[in-house]
């Protein structure tokens, strides 16, 4: 809707959300090329997957999973490291 030239106020009225919700969404999910709904959805799913992790798991496990070669198990790798 932004690309179509709609104002943020019009978008909020259309989707039935407060302007703060839209601002937060755009701020959280905008990239160098602007806002991408597809990328925003992928990142939301990624955040949701790790929502229940502890701080330690987020700091260690998240990085391990991101850098894991295909076919490797994160738990086994973590046990090797610790």
Order of alpha helices (4+ residues) and beta strands (2+ residues): alpha-alpha-beta-beta-alpha-alpha-alpha
